Amino acid sequence: MIVLLILIPIAAAIAIMAGAPARPAALGAALLNLVLGAIFALTFTGNPDDGGLTIQILEKPNIHLALGLYDGMSIILMLLTVIVTFAAVLSGRCPEGTERIWFPSTLFIAAGALGAFLSTDLFFFYAFHELALIPTFIMIGMLGRGDRKEAAWKITIYLAFGSIVLLAGLLWLVNAAGADSLLFDDLLASTIPADQQKGIAAFLLVGFGILVSLFPFHSWAAPAYASAPAPVSMLHAGVLKKFGLYGLLRLYPMISEGLQPWLTWLIVLLLGNILWVGFVTINQKRLDLMLGNSSVMHMGYVFLAIAALIAAGSESANPIAKPAAIVLMFAHGVSIALLFGLSDRIERKTGTLELRDLGGLAKSAPSLAFLFGLAGLASIGLPGLANFAGEVLVFLSGFKEFADDPAGGLGPIQVATILSLWGVVISAVYILRAYRRTFQGPVVTATDGARDLTFAERIPAVFLAFFLILPGLYPNTLIQFMAHDAPSAEPPQIVHDADRPPLGIPRWSPGEGSMLTEH
């Protein structure tokens, strides 16, 4: 049953707090979840009730503890969670005497993320995310580094405010929908009056936007990730931050009209993520702060796909946008988790993450240099790696409207897409500069005698790298799961046709089982 994916990490966390061996219990739970997650994903038939759970908790309001694989989006984000959780538990090297806090907190964050992505009831969708935030605050405040208390308070205030705004928007949405229950099926089948959608959409954009670090609500993210222990940075930046994007995509059909008036503002803000935060990232002097800001920057690309979806007015009008956002969410989650995990290794081996104090590390740690370089190149969209597949789909989704009607000229989404391409250049600048300063050049005091990754340390890094390479070489590894969103369960395929639509823009008709098909 799907509920096991949530119960296993919670049970392991409680067992550890009760005295069970911390690392073996956490690792066993993460490995078991990884295996079960893969089995559930590969055997999913398209029916959310298969292996799911629905228990009525309250009659008024009609709330259910409802869990299941709702569609391809929930499958992919569930897989992302179990993958990053396994790597985070393996990567964790907690200070002596803190095992009873470190590993249970890591498992509670994973359980909360899984609960949010697997919930098919709006109440528990929100509640599980809040559950995951509590151990995040604790880990940063108690076991973080640097200005950890300031970072913990900052992330607490920002995310608490975002959650309050989001809750107000969700309550308004439920009241306007007038559905019989808070189940997604009932909510999505209801109709919200157009005159209320605009206000609801504003609350959801602000609430979800703060949780995703949408510009200008982004300043909490980089300091929090820099101060957090490695497993927290890996899980929050890699997984939990996708909650807001997942929520917007999930609720989009209910507020599609209400989002239209805010499209221009969303375009401006997402460009702030890509360009403004991109230049801020270039200016960072510490590796962890650079990675934190780069994570914020790349959220702008996912918002670009969402903006393209909003501009189209429906998923059928731009069938590339939603898959583009989901593929990039997965790719970003894996790449940023790998980068944060490896930056923790760099600090442990050299004692610093100040770029001015590093250099020549590749001479003594070649495998660390190779894996960091692979993750860095993935994050800037190198062809053959997962981020490239996601970013290409995002850019194509931005030009879908132009491809259908070239005579109409470039619209706001196309202009934003062109400007966003400069983000690729910005990303290359800060990643390659950081790589050069850390791994190349003469050996310095901090890197003199630094050891390479041990075999045990390579396992989580190679494991994550595999999930950058596989979808990069064969994107349908992920895209096939979205075939479950259509009546046909036949997995989509990328078809190379000599007769391309204008500009080679792919057109996806899931019901036909093909990622690229001509109409």
N, C-alpha and C positions, 0 to 999 in steps of 0.2 A: 504493500500500500504506500501511496505517496507520502502519507503522514510520517512514515519512518524517517524520511529525509530530515524532518524537523526534530523528531523525538530522539534520534540517535545522538546528535551533538548536545542536546539539552541533557540527556541522561548521562552522557560522558562527563559533561561539565559538573553536574551534581555529584557524580561519583568521585571526581578529582577533589572537589571541595570537602568531600567526606573522608578522604584519605587514600584513594586509589592512586597508583603510580601515575604521575601527571603526564609525562611525555608519551609513554606507551598507550595510555587510554585515549589521549587526544589524537595521536597518530592512527590508532585503530579505528576510531570513529570517523576520521576524515577519509581514510582509505575505504571503509565500508560505504560511506556516502558516495564516494566517487564511483564505486562499482555499481551501486544501486541506481545512481543518477544516469549512468550510461545505459543500464538495462531498461529503465523506464523510458528514456528518450528513444531508444532503438525499437522498442516494442509498442510505442504509442500508436493507437489506431485512428486517432482523430476525434475520439469521443472523450470529453473531459471527465465523464463519470467513470471511465475505466481506471480502476485503482484509486479513485478519488474518495473523499470523505465529506459528508454533509450532515451536520448535526445542528438542529435548531437550539440556539442559546436563549433567545428572548423572543416573545411573541409580539410585543409592542415596545419599541420598534422591532420589526421582524429581522433578527440578526442570526446568521448561521456561521458556525465554524465550518467553512467550506474550503477544501483544499483539492487541487488537481492540476494537471497540465492542461491549461485552457486552450492554448494554441501554440504555433511555432515560436512566437516571441517568448512565451513563458518557458518553453523547452530550452531555448538557447541561453536565456539568462539563468536558468537553473543549472545548466551545464557549466556556465561561466563561474557560478558560485562554488560548485563542488570542486572544480579544477583549481581555482585560486585558493580555496580553503586548504586543500591538501598541500599545496606548495607553501602556504603561509605557516602551517603547523610544522612542516619539515624545516622551514627556514628559521623558525623561532629559536633564539638562544637567550632564554630569560635569565636575569640576574639570580644568583643563588638565593634561595629562600622565598622567591616570589611565584613559584610554580602554581600555587593554589589560586592566584589571581590571573596570571598570564594566560595559561591555557584555557581555563573556563571562560575568560572574557573573549578570547579568540573564537571559541566554539559558540558562545552566545551571539556574537556578531553574525557568524555564519548562519545560525538558526534563524535569526531575525530576518536576514536577507532572503533566505529560502522561503520563510513564511510569507513575506511580502510578495515574492514572485509567484508563489503557488496558491495564494489565496484567491478564491473566486467570489468572495464577499468583501464589499468595500470597507466595512468596519475593521476586519482583521487585516486587510491589505494595509491600512494605515497603522493599526496597532503593532503589527510585527516590525514595521520600520522603526517605530519609537522604541521598541524593545532593543533593537540593535544599537541605537544611539547611546543607551545608558552605559554599557561596557566600553564603548568608544571613549566617552568622556572620562571614565575611571582610568583606563589605560594611559591616556595622554597625561592626565593630571598626576597620577601616582608613579608611573613607570616610564614616562617620556624623558626627553633630554632637552637641554637648552632652556628656553623660557617656557617650560611645559605648563606651568600654572596659568600664565597669561594666555597661551594658546588654547588650553582647555576651557577657560572662561569665554574666550572669544568664539570658539566653535559652539559652545553651549548656548550663548546668547543668540548668535546668528541662526542656528538650526532650530532652537526653540521658537524664535519669532517666525521663521519660515513654516514650522509645523502648525503654529496657531493660525497663520493666514491660510494655510492649506486646509486646515480643519474647517474654518469658516466657509471656504469655497465648497468643500465637499458637503457640508450641511445644507448649504444653499442649493447645490445641485440635487441632492436627494429630495429636498422639499419641493423643488420645481418639477422634478421628474414624476413625483406621485406614484412611484412604483410600489408593488406589493411587498417587496423585500429589498435588501441591499445586495442581493446576488447580482453579479455582472450581467447574467442573462436577462434578468428582469429590468435592470437599469438601462441596458443598451437597447432593449425593446421599447422603452418609453420615449416620449417626445417632450423636449423642453421648449417652451415658448421662446420665439426668437428675441423678444424684448428683454428676456432674462438671461439669455446666453452670454451677452456681452459682459455683464457684470461678473457672472460666474467664471468666464474665461479669464478675466483680469485677475481674480483671486487665485485661480489655479496656476496661471503663468508666474505670478509673483511667488506663491508658495513653493511650487515645484522648482521654480528658477533659483530660489535661494538654496534649496537642497542640492541643486546641481552645480552651484557656483556660476550662475549666469551673471555676466557683467551688468551692473556694477555691484552685485551682491556676492562678489567672489573673494573678498580679501581674507576671509576666514580660512580658506582651503590650504594655501601654501604653507603658512606657519604651522597649521595643525598637522599636516603630513610630515613636515620637517621635524616636529617635536615628537611625533608618535613613534612607538616601537614599530619595528618592521612589519609584523603581522597586521597591525591596525592600518598602517599606510597601504599595504597591499590589498586588504579587504575593503577599506572604505573608498579609496580612490579607484580600485579596480572593479568593485562590485556594488557597494551600497550607494554610491553616487549615481548609479544608473536607475535608482528607484524613481527619481523625478522624471526622467525621460520615459521610462516604462509607463508611469502614470499618465503622462500627457498622451502618449500613443494609445493607451488602453481606453481613456475617456474621450478621445478625440471625436468619435462619431456622435457623441451627445452634445458637443459644443462647437461643432465645425463652423456653423454660421457665426457664433459669437467670437471666434478667434479671428475672423476676417478683419474687423476694424483695428486689431492690434498688430497686424502683420508688419506694417512699416516700423513700428517700435521694436518688434522682435528682430527684424533685420538689422536695425541699428545696434541693438544690444549684442547680437551674435557676432557682428563685425568687431564690437569692442572686445569680445573674448578672443577672436582670432588675431586681430591686428594690435590693439592696445596691449593686451596681456602678452602677446607674442613679443613685443618690444621690451616689456618689463622682464620677460624671461631671459632675453639676451643679456640684460644688465645684471643678472644675479651672479654673486660671487661664491655661493656655496652650492654644491651639487644637489643637496636635498631640496633647497628652495627652488632651484632651477627646475627640478622634476615636478615639484608641486605646482608651480606656475604653468609648466607645459601641460599638465593634466587639465588645468582650468582652460587653457587655450584650446585644447582639442575638443572640449565640449561644444565649442562654437560650430564645429563641423556637423555634429549630430543635430544641433538646433537648425542648421541650414537645411538639412533634409526635412525636418519638421516644418520649417517655413515653406518649403516647396510643396509639402502636402497641404498645408493651410491654403496656399495660393491656388492650388488645383481645385479645392473645394470638396474633394472626396478621394478615397483610396483608389477607386476605379479610374479617376481622371489622371492620376499620377501613380501608377502601381509600382514604380521603382523606389519612391521616397521612403516608405516604411521599411522594406527590406534593407535599404541603404543604411538607415539609422540603426537597425538591429545588428547588422554585420559589423558596423564600425563600433558599436558599443562593446561587442564581444572582443574585437581586435584591440581596442584601446584598453579594456580591462586586463587582458593578458599581458600586453606590452608594458603598461605602467606598473603592474604588479611585479613583473620581472625586473624592471629598472629599480624599483624601490628595494626589492630583495637584494639585488647586487650592490646597490649603494650602501646598504647596511654592512655587507661584507667588506666593502672598501674601507669604511670607517673602522671596522673591527681590526683590519690588518694594518692600517696606517695611522689610526688615531685621529684622523681629521677628514672633513669633507670640504674644507676651504680649497678652492681651485688653485689659488696662488701657492699653496703648500704641497701640491701634488705634482707628479711628473714621472715619466719613465716606468710606470707600474707594469706595463706590458712585458718588460724584460724579466721580471721575477714572477709575474702572474699571467701567463699567456692565455690560459683558459678563461680567466676572469675578463681579460681584455676582449677576447673573441665573443663571449656571451653578451657582454655589455654593448659591444659594437653591433651585434645582431639585433638586440632589443632597441637600441637607439636608431638604427636604420629602419626598423619596422615602424617606429613612432613617427618618422618623417615620410613614410609612405614609399619605401623601396619596393619596386615590383617584385613579385614572388613571395611577399609576406602579407599577412592578413590585413594590416592597416591599409595597404594599397588597394585591395579589393573593396574595402568599405568606402574609402575616400573617392575612388573612381565612381562608384555607384552614387555617392552623394553629389558629385559634380554633374553626373549625367541626369540625376533627378532634377537638379536646378535648371537644366536646359530642356526638360521634357516639353514644357509649354512652347518654347521657341521652335522645337523640332516639329511640333504639330502645326504651327502656324508661323513660319519664318517671316511672312509679310507683315506680321504685327510688330516686328522689331523687338529689341531687347527690353524686357520689363524689369521691375525691381529685383526679382529673384535672380535673373541672369546677371545683372550688374553686381549683385552681392556675391554671386558665385565667382565672377571674374576677380573681384577684389580678394575673395577668400583664397584664390590660388597663390597670392603672395604669402599666405601663411605657410605654404610648403617651403618657400625660400627662407622665411624666418626660422622655421623648425630646423632646417638644415644648418643654418648659421649657429644656433645655440647648441645643438647636439654635437656637431663636428668640432666646434670650439671646445666644448667640455671634454670630448673624447681626447682631443690633442693635448689639452692641459693635464689630463689625468693619466693617460697611458703612454704618451709619446714624449720625446725630448729626453733630456738627461735625468738620471735618477737623482732624487733629492733625499733629504734626511728622512722624511716620513715614509718614503717607499723603499729605502735602502734595506734590503733583507726581508721585505714583505713576502709572505708565503702565498703560493697559488691556492686556488680552491681545492679542498680535499674532495675525495670521492663522494662523501656524504653531502657536502655542500653543492656539488655539481648536480645531484639528482633533481632537486626542485627547479633549478635553473634550466636544465635540459628538458625537463618535463614541460615547463611553460613554453620554452622555445619551440617544442614540437607543435604546440597549438597556435603558434604564429606561422609556422611553415606550411602545415597541412591546409588550412583554409586559404593561405596565400597562393598555393599552387593549384588548389581545387576549391574555389569558393562555394561550389554546390554542396560541399560538406555541411555548410551551415544553411544554405538557401533551401535545401531539400526539406528541412523541417517546416518551412513555411507553406509547403504544399498542403499541410493539414488545415490551413486556414480556408481552404476552398473545398467545394463538394468533392472534387477528385483528390484522392490520396496519392496519386502518381507524383513522384518527386520532380521538381522542376529541373530542367537541364539547360545549359548554355549551348545554344545552337549557332553555328557559324554559317550565316546565309550570305550569299553574294549580293542579294538585293536588300540593302540596308535602308532603314528609314533615314530621314534627313539627319546629317551629322553623326550617323551611326548610333543614334540613341536607342538603347534597348527598350523593348516593350514587354511587359510581363503580364501574362494572363494565367494566373494560378490554376484556374479551372481547366485550362488546356494542358496543364502539366509542363509548361515550358517557360523558362526564364526569359528567353528572347524569341518572340514570335511575331509574325507580321499579321496585321489586321487588314 
